[in-house]
Amino acid sequence: MTGDRVFGMGSDPLVDPDWPPLSAAEVGALLGGDAVIEWRSPRPLSATARVRTGDGEPVIVKRLPCTLRDAAALGEEHGFMNHLRERGIPVPEVLRTRETGEFVYEVQELGSGEDLYRGAFSWSPYLSRAQAEAAGRMLAQSHLAATGYDAPPRPPRPLLASFTVFASLDPIGAIERLAATRPDLGIFLTSQRWRADVERLQLPFHARLYPWLDELEPLWTHNDWHGTNLLWTGETPSTVIDFGLCDRTTAVHDIAIALERSAVDWISLRDGGPAHVQFEQVEAFLTGYESLRPLSVIESLALPELVPLVHAEYELSEIDYFLSVVPGGNPDNAEIAYRDYFLGHTAWWAGADGDALLSALRAR
């Protein structure tokens, strides 16, 4: 496939997209023939563009395959977005959702602020300590606003950062149950030594996390919090975007994702370089967060044990996406997701550099 390049999973930073870029004809059918595509996103899991309508208004148009999200699935995200917006969190309004053939299209407000991280890979440190602290404050505001939103957890789907596998007493059994609902994931796992891998890497962290799980209150959360999913005015987030992974988890799960996404330079590690661990940004993020919502004792105890696990459940859903949603399947990316992300990230946290950061979290 040819077209605009997107961020890659493996050693190639830019690759051809799995999905064709949004076309002028598609945008015209949604917004009228005078709509003009101004920019296409390099993020790989959907086709997204900034479009200027015939009235001169800028909007964001996103196209997803219905096998990933249909209109009902997007409605789960929109309900949470509406709740946060009504409580003062700067979340863009969804202006239109339309299913057409095999795709669903979503039109959103552009949002206020500058897209400072537009060209950055998702796992990137913040540009400054001040931005890390401000991002922590905004996440705390979002968690306070989310209180009272009682929609049930989302059903198993590709590309969700849920909290079911490692929230259970038996993660092995939870993975087996998940695989039974997602046949392509199940077939993939039969080709791996996944039980032994989970026992070796993830279960030691789970054993330390498990005593605190029952005390963590459920909460709807963003689950993909990092600099690239915020728009900025100066050093302060002015809009929160991309709720595609939101679900009912816990506040500390969301914090763990935010730290896992920004504290370690995974791209440098992928390329054989150092981790560039962001100790100061981690402290700044948590200082900003706790200035509005102090962590409970149980949350503080759970956080360092959850950080090494928090990405693993998402990777299972990403493997499913590459095998069951991408046209023709992408087994190479499924292998990368399993080897480098599902296993590799947890393995890094079990090493010396990862343990140093976890020790700093425990010392707080």
C-alpha positions in Angstrom: 0.0 0.0 0.0 1.3 3.5 -0.7 0.2 6.9 0.7 1.0 9.1 3.6 3.4 7.4 6.0 2.5 6.6 9.6 4.4 5.7 12.7 5.6 2.1 12.7 5.6 -0.5 15.5 9.1 -1.9 14.9 12.5 -0.5 14.0 11.2 1.5 11.0 10.0 4.8 12.4 7.6 5.4 9.4 5.8 2.8 7.4 3.0 2.6 4.8 -0.4 2.7 6.5 -2.7 -0.3 7.0 -5.6 2.0 6.1 -5.8 4.3 3.1 -5.6 8.0 3.9 -8.9 9.9 4.1 -9.8 11.1 0.6 -11.3 14.3 -0.6 -14.4 12.4 -1.8 -15.0 10.9 1.7 -14.6 14.3 3.4 -16.9 15.9 0.8 -19.6 13.3 1.4 -19.5 14.1 5.1 -19.1 17.9 5.1 -19.8 19.1 1.6 -17.7 19.6 -1.5 -16.0 22.7 -0.3 -14.3 20.9 2.6 -10.5 20.8 2.3 -8.1 18.4 4.0 -5.4 20.4 5.6 -3.3 17.8 7.4 -3.3 14.0 7.9 -2.3 12.4 11.1 0.7 10.0 11.1 -0.9 7.9 13.9 -1.5 4.4 12.5 -4.6 2.9 14.0 -7.2 5.0 12.2 -7.3 7.5 9.3 -7.5 11.0 10.8 -7.3 14.4 9.3 -7.8 18.1 10.1 -10.4 19.5 7.6 -11.6 23.0 7.0 -15.3 23.1 6.1 -16.8 25.3 3.5 -17.8 27.7 6.3 -14.1 28.0 7.2 -14.4 26.0 10.4 -11.6 23.6 11.3 -12.7 20.1 12.4 -11.2 16.7 13.0 -12.4 13.8 10.9 -11.6 10.3 11.9 -12.5 7.1 9.9 -12.4 3.7 11.7 -13.4 0.2 10.4 -16.7 -1.0 12.0 -14.8 -4.2 13.0 -12.8 -1.9 15.4 -15.5 0.6 16.4 -19.1 0.8 15.2 -21.4 3.7 16.0 -22.5 2.0 19.2 -19.0 1.4 20.4 -18.1 5.1 19.7 -21.2 6.0 21.7 -19.5 4.4 24.8 -16.7 6.9 24.3 -18.9 9.9 23.6 -21.0 9.3 26.7 -17.9 9.6 28.9 -16.6 12.6 26.9 -20.0 14.4 27.4 -19.9 13.7 31.1 -16.4 15.3 31.5 -17.2 18.2 29.3 -20.4 19.0 31.3 -18.2 19.1 34.4 -15.7 21.5 33.0 -13.0 19.3 31.4 -12.0 20.8 28.0 -13.0 17.9 25.7 -14.0 18.5 22.1 -17.6 18.0 21.1 -18.5 15.2 18.7 -20.4 16.9 15.9 -21.3 13.9 13.8 -21.0 10.1 13.7 -22.0 8.2 10.5 -21.7 4.6 9.5 -21.2 4.0 5.8 -20.4 0.5 4.5 -17.5 -1.0 6.4 -16.4 2.2 8.0 -17.7 4.7 10.7 -16.8 8.4 10.4 -16.5 10.7 13.4 -16.4 14.5 13.1 -15.2 16.4 16.2 -14.4 20.0 17.1 -10.8 20.9 16.7 -10.2 21.8 20.3 -8.4 24.8 21.7 -4.7 25.0 21.9 -1.5 24.0 20.0 -0.7 20.5 19.0 2.8 20.6 20.4 3.4 16.9 20.0 1.9 16.4 16.6 5.1 14.8 15.2 6.0 12.9 18.3 5.6 9.2 18.9 3.0 8.4 21.6 5.6 7.2 24.1 7.5 10.4 24.4 8.6 12.4 27.5 7.1 15.8 28.1 8.9 18.7 26.6 9.5 20.2 30.1 9.1 19.5 33.8 6.4 22.2 33.9 4.3 20.4 31.2 4.6 17.2 33.1 3.3 18.9 36.3 0.5 20.6 34.4 -0.5 17.3 32.7 -0.7 15.7 36.2 -3.0 18.4 37.4 -5.3 18.0 34.4 -5.5 14.3 34.9 -6.5 14.8 38.5 -9.2 17.3 37.4 -10.4 14.7 34.9 -10.6 12.0 37.6 -12.5 14.3 40.0 -14.9 15.1 37.1 -15.4 11.4 36.2 -16.7 10.6 39.7 -20.4 9.6 39.4 -20.2 8.3 35.8 -21.5 4.8 36.3 -21.7 3.3 32.8 -20.7 -0.4 32.8 -17.2 -1.5 31.6 -16.8 -1.9 27.9 -17.1 -5.4 26.4 -13.9 -7.0 25.0 -12.9 -5.2 21.8 -9.7 -4.7 19.9 -7.7 -1.8 21.1 -8.9 -1.2 24.6 -6.7 -0.5 27.7 -9.0 -2.3 30.1 -8.3 -3.5 33.6 -9.6 -7.1 33.9 -6.6 -9.4 33.4 -4.4 -8.2 36.2 -7.3 -7.1 38.3 -8.2 -10.7 38.8 -6.9 -13.3 41.2 -5.8 -15.5 38.3 -4.4 -13.6 35.3 -3.7 -16.8 33.4 -7.3 -17.8 33.6 -8.3 -14.2 32.7 -6.2 -14.3 29.6 -7.8 -17.6 28.6 -11.2 -16.2 29.0 -10.3 -13.1 27.0 -8.9 -15.3 24.2 -12.1 -17.4 24.1 -14.0 -14.2 23.2 -11.4 -13.1 20.6 -10.6 -16.2 18.4 -7.7 -14.7 16.4 -6.0 -13.7 19.7 -6.6 -17.3 21.0 -5.1 -18.8 17.9 -2.0 -16.5 18.1 -1.4 -17.4 21.8 -1.4 -21.1 21.0 1.8 -20.5 19.0 3.5 -18.8 22.0 4.9 -19.9 25.3 2.6 -17.3 26.8 1.8 -19.1 30.1 5.4 -19.5 31.0 6.2 -15.9 29.9 3.4 -14.5 32.0 4.5 -16.6 35.0 8.1 -15.4 34.6 7.5 -11.7 33.9 4.1 -10.5 35.0 3.0 -12.7 37.9 5.8 -11.5 40.3 4.5 -7.9 39.9 0.9 -9.1 40.1 1.6 -10.9 43.4 2.7 -7.6 44.9 -0.2 -5.7 43.4 -3.0 -8.2 44.3 -3.3 -7.3 48.1 -4.4 -3.8 47.2 -6.8 -4.5 44.3 -10.0 -4.8 46.3 -9.4 -1.4 47.8 -9.2 0.5 44.5 -12.4 2.2 43.6 -13.7 1.7 40.0 -13.6 4.9 37.8 -14.0 5.7 34.2 -10.7 6.8 32.9 -8.9 8.0 29.7 -6.3 5.2 29.6 -4.1 6.8 27.0 -2.8 9.9 28.8 0.4 11.5 27.3 1.5 14.7 25.7 0.3 13.8 22.2 -3.3 13.5 23.5 -3.3 17.0 24.9 -3.5 20.4 23.2 -1.5 23.1 24.9 -1.6 26.8 25.6 1.9 27.6 26.8 2.9 25.0 29.3 -0.7 24.1 30.2 -3.1 21.6 28.7 -6.0 23.3 27.1 -7.8 20.4 25.5 -8.0 16.6 26.2 -8.4 14.5 23.1 -8.5 10.8 21.9 -10.8 8.8 24.1 -10.6 5.7 22.0 -9.2 3.6 24.9 -11.4 4.9 27.7 -13.0 2.4 30.0 -14.0 1.7 33.6 -10.8 1.0 35.4 -9.4 2.9 38.4 -7.7 6.2 38.9 -4.3 4.6 39.8 -4.5 2.5 36.6 -4.8 5.8 34.6 -1.9 7.3 36.4 0.2 4.2 35.8 -0.5 4.4 32.1 0.5 8.1 32.1 3.8 7.3 33.7 4.5 4.2 31.6 3.9 6.3 28.4 6.1 9.2 29.4 8.8 8.2 31.9 10.8 5.9 29.6 12.2 6.6 26.2 11.0 3.3 24.6 11.9 4.5 21.1 15.6 4.9 22.2 15.5 1.5 23.8 14.0 0.0 20.6 16.9 1.5 18.7 19.5 0.1 21.1 20.0 3.4 23.1 19.5 4.4 26.7 16.2 4.6 28.5 16.6 8.3 29.4 14.4 7.7 32.5 12.5 10.9 33.4 12.8 10.8 37.2 12.1 14.6 37.5 9.1 14.5 35.2 7.6 11.6 37.1 7.9 13.5 40.4 6.5 16.6 38.7 3.6 14.7 37.2 2.7 13.2 40.6 3.2 16.5 42.4 0.8 18.2 40.0 -1.7 15.4 40.3 -1.7 15.3 44.1 -2.0 19.1 44.3 -5.7 18.4 43.4 -6.3 14.8 44.3 -3.9 13.2 46.8 -3.3 9.5 46.4 -4.7 7.3 49.1 -2.3 5.0 51.0 -3.6 2.0 49.0 -3.2 3.8 45.7 0.4 4.8 46.6 1.2 1.2 47.4 -0.5 -0.2 44.3 1.1 2.3 41.8 4.6 1.0 41.6 3.4 -2.6 41.2 0.8 -1.7 38.5 3.1 0.4 36.3 5.0 -2.7 34.9 1.7 -4.4 34.1 -0.5 -1.6 32.9 0.5 -1.9 29.2 0.2 -5.7 29.0 -3.6 -6.0 28.7 -3.7 -3.4 26.0 -1.1 -5.3 24.0 -3.3 -8.4 24.0 -6.1 -6.3 22.4 -3.5 -4.8 20.0 -2.5 -8.3 18.9 -6.2 -9.0 18.3 -6.4 -5.8 16.2 -3.5 -6.7 13.9 -5.0 -10.2 13.3 -8.7 -9.6 13.2 -9.2 -6.0 12.0 -6.3 -5.0 9.7 -7.1 -6.1 6.1 -5.3 -9.4 5.4 -3.9 -9.4 8.9 -0.5 -8.1 10.0 1.2 -11.0 11.8 4.5 -9.2 11.9 3.1 -6.4 14.0 1.3 -9.0 16.2 4.6 -10.6 16.9 6.2 -7.2 17.7 3.3 -6.4 20.0 3.8 -9.6 21.9 7.6 -9.8 21.9 8.6 -6.1 22.3 5.6 -4.7 24.1 3.6 -7.3 26.0 6.9 -9.0 27.2 9.5 -6.4 26.5 8.1 -3.6 28.5 7.5 -5.7 31.6 11.0 -7.2 31.3 12.5 -3.7 31.3 10.7 -2.8 34.5 12.2 -6.0 36.0 15.7 -4.9 35.2 18.0 -2.5 37.0 16.9 0.8 35.4 13.2 -0.1 35.7 13.7 -1.2 39.3 15.4 2.1 40.1 12.3 4.1 38.9 9.9 1.7 40.8 12.0 2.1 43.9 11.7 5.9 43.6 7.9 5.5 43.4 7.8 3.2 46.4 9.9 5.7 48.4 7.4 8.4 47.8 
